[in-house]
Amino acid sequence: MRRFLSHDRRWRVDVIRLSCTGDHRDGEVFRISHDGYFIAEVKTVAELSRYLDLSALEESLLTRCRRSPARTASADREAAGPWPVTRRSPASSPRRPPAFRARW
């Protein structure tokens, strides 16, 4: 999804891709919102220009680079909690009872 914002960050235009809709409205739609409130959905740039000045829009930084934050070993340890995680090796795991052994 691409997002465009006005210079004052009050107007937002999201480019929404629709597919497999029940009423066959497939394609791209521009969703316009002002201060977080939905204003309209339009299909063409000409309709979009009726609502706001297109020269005032710039692409949002959120759509330019979508990178997840780098994970470090210390962050993984903090997420695990204060207790160490113990893992059992297959050699130390208990064997199945004799009733469950495969019989050939």
HUVEN-V195586 format. One record per residue. PHI is phi as a letter, one per 30 degrees, with the letter a starting at -180 (none if undefined). PSI is psi in radians with two decimals (none if undefined). D_LAST is the distance of its C-alpha to the last C-alpha in whole Angstrom. Layout:
BEGIN
phi:PHI psi:PSI d_last:D_LAST
phi:PHI psi:PSI d_last:D_LAST
END
This chain:
BEGIN
phi:none psi:2.31 d_last:58
phi:c psi:2.56 d_last:61
phi:b psi:2.37 d_last:64
phi:b psi:2.44 d_last:67
phi:b psi:2.64 d_last:70
phi:d psi:2.92 d_last:74
phi:d psi:-0.60 d_last:75
phi:d psi:0.04 d_last:76
phi:i psi:0.34 d_last:72
phi:c psi:-0.58 d_last:73
phi:c psi:2.43 d_last:72
phi:b psi:2.38 d_last:69
phi:b psi:2.08 d_last:68
phi:c psi:2.35 d_last:64
phi:c psi:1.97 d_last:63
phi:c psi:2.26 d_last:60
phi:c psi:2.08 d_last:58
phi:c psi:2.41 d_last:57
phi:b psi:2.56 d_last:54
phi:h psi:0.73 d_last:53
phi:d psi:2.66 d_last:55
phi:d psi:-0.57 d_last:56
phi:c psi:0.34 d_last:60
phi:h psi:0.79 d_last:59
phi:c psi:0.62 d_last:61
phi:d psi:2.62 d_last:59
phi:k psi:-2.81 d_last:60
phi:c psi:2.46 d_last:62
phi:b psi:2.46 d_last:64
phi:c psi:2.10 d_last:66
phi:c psi:2.10 d_last:66
phi:c psi:2.33 d_last:69
phi:b psi:2.63 d_last:69
phi:b psi:2.12 d_last:72
phi:h psi:0.61 d_last:72
phi:i psi:-0.09 d_last:68
phi:c psi:2.36 d_last:69
phi:d psi:2.33 d_last:68
phi:c psi:-0.98 d_last:71
phi:a psi:2.87 d_last:70
phi:c psi:2.24 d_last:68
phi:b psi:2.72 d_last:69
phi:c psi:-0.48 d_last:68
phi:b psi:2.84 d_last:70
phi:d psi:-0.56 d_last:72
phi:d psi:-0.72 d_last:76
phi:d psi:-0.62 d_last:75
phi:d psi:-0.65 d_last:73
phi:d psi:-0.27 d_last:77
phi:d psi:-0.50 d_last:78
phi:c psi:-0.62 d_last:77
phi:a psi:2.85 d_last:77
phi:d psi:2.11 d_last:79
phi:d psi:-0.43 d_last:76
phi:d psi:-0.28 d_last:78
phi:d psi:-0.07 d_last:77
phi:c psi:2.52 d_last:73
phi:b psi:2.64 d_last:71
phi:d psi:2.40 d_last:67
phi:d psi:2.58 d_last:66
phi:d psi:-0.45 d_last:64
phi:d psi:-0.51 d_last:61
phi:d psi:-0.29 d_last:60
phi:d psi:-0.78 d_last:61
phi:b psi:2.06 d_last:59
phi:c psi:1.54 d_last:55
phi:c psi:2.42 d_last:54
phi:d psi:2.64 d_last:52
phi:d psi:2.57 d_last:53
phi:d psi:2.41 d_last:52
phi:c psi:2.40 d_last:49
phi:c psi:2.89 d_last:49
phi:d psi:-0.65 d_last:47
phi:d psi:-0.62 d_last:50
phi:d psi:-0.65 d_last:49
phi:d psi:-0.68 d_last:46
phi:d psi:-0.68 d_last:46
phi:d psi:-0.62 d_last:49
phi:d psi:-0.48 d_last:47
phi:d psi:-0.46 d_last:44
phi:j psi:3.13 d_last:46
phi:d psi:-0.27 d_last:47
phi:c psi:2.47 d_last:44
phi:d psi:2.57 d_last:42
phi:d psi:2.15 d_last:38
phi:c psi:2.34 d_last:36
phi:c psi:2.45 d_last:32
phi:c psi:2.38 d_last:29
phi:d psi:2.74 d_last:27
phi:d psi:-0.50 d_last:24
phi:d psi:-0.56 d_last:24
phi:c psi:-0.08 d_last:26
phi:d psi:2.58 d_last:24
phi:d psi:2.55 d_last:22
phi:d psi:2.75 d_last:18
phi:d psi:2.63 d_last:16
phi:d psi:2.72 d_last:16
phi:e psi:-0.45 d_last:14
phi:d psi:-0.41 d_last:13
phi:c psi:0.03 d_last:12
phi:d psi:2.51 d_last:10
phi:d psi:2.39 d_last:6
phi:c psi:2.16 d_last:4
phi:c psi:none d_last:0
END
